[in-house]
Amino acid sequence: MSTALVIGGGPAGLMAADALLRAGIATTLIEAKPSLGRKFLMAGKSGLNLSRMQPLGEFLGYYGADAARLSPMIHGFGPQQARDWAEGLGQDMFTGSTGRLFPTVMKASPLLRAWMARLGDMGLTHHTRWRWTGWEGNAHRFDTPDGVQSLSATVTIFALGGGSWARLGSDGAWRAALEARGITTTDFAPSNAGLLVDWSPHMEPHFGTPLKGVAWHCGAQHSRGEAVISARGLEGGGIYMLSPALRDGHALTLDLAPDKSVEALQNKLDAKPDKLRLAHWLKKELRLPPAKAALFFEMCGGAGLPRAKWVNTLKSLPIRHAGLRPLDEAISTTGGLPWDALDSDLMLKQAPGHFCAGEMIGWDAPTGGYLLTACLATGLWAGEKAAAYCQRKSS
């Protein structure tokens, strides 16, 4: 009889277990933390943005260089499938004005409870507080509350997470065990992370203020999303999706008036008297909110900016910063297990019968439903391919 081990109880691991159980494979799920789905529940604190309802080609574009590798998985479990899956678990869903998909209750716990109940009905066995520490011959070794335990199975799916939010279970410690097996891994890097900015005191009144109606530019990446001025810098979706370009060292600029052209702004400015002060132009003529005006002065060097540079600076304000927030403060990470270590089934080339899913694979994606959909999609793909592997082994 074929058996399966799924190591990691986040959304990718749970989806892999779901696929295996539906294929009739006896499955045991292992989680290092005291409960399952902890990062899933954390995502639910902001409403559980499960996916984004948009054409599949547009949706895939948000995965950048990883789109081609993820394409078959997203085609198998994309935005519509994510909605159908959640509704199949009894959750009413709605699509927001930007296409983001949420449960009507705006939290993850009812969905997770329904999912766990269904997995239990299908016969899932699971252990918590079991930490995988590597291989012991052909078996897997775990540190548990009852001492060291060893388990083996026909197939194993690793869904061990990335390198952020260690307190929720994604600590990246699995890299050492894979490397001991001769499997190459790469360093983690922060993604969907805020920016560190050393503000001057005059920015303090604006901490907590969102920057709306702006456009961010970094390398070839652009974003019309919001960001919040915080005590430590800038954070929010508008910044998060630029993480790849920021990691590559590209300069970040901000367009404070994205719906007005340089020409239109310059023509209006030219019609104003020479004695016009910069602060008056920003506040009275452009009607910039105080936080935007403060940011302008913070980044442009003050009121001494020559009038000839006002418009271009407004449209392309250089944002000085000290880089992305530390790894463990990032919403997600890139790095870990490179695509080259896996075949098209997400099976480790150097460890037949061992599959991988979720954020431990070195793909990258912005928030807004893309992260969670890809975790679920890779989990489903790995589970289905592992089940097919079992069937081949038993035939």
Secondary structure, DSSP 8 states (H G I E B T S, - for coil): --EEEEE--SHHHHHHHHHHHHTT-EEEEEESSSSS-HHHHHHHTTT---EE-S-HHHHHHTTGGGHHHHHHHHHHS-HHHHHHHHHHTT--EEE-TTSEEEETT--SHHHHHHHHHHHHHTT-EEEES-EEEEEETTEEEEEETTEEEEE--SEEEE----SS-GGGT---THHHHHHHTT---EEEEEES--EE----GGGGGGTTEEE-S-EEEETTEEE---EEEETTEEESHHHHTTHHHHHTT--EEEES-TTS-HHHHHHHHHTS-TT--HHHIIIIIS---HHHHHHHHHHHTSTT--GGGHHHHHHSEE-----B--GGGSSEEEEEB-GGGB-TTSBBTTSTTEEE-GGGBS----TTTHHHHHHHHHHHHHHHHHHHHHHHHH-
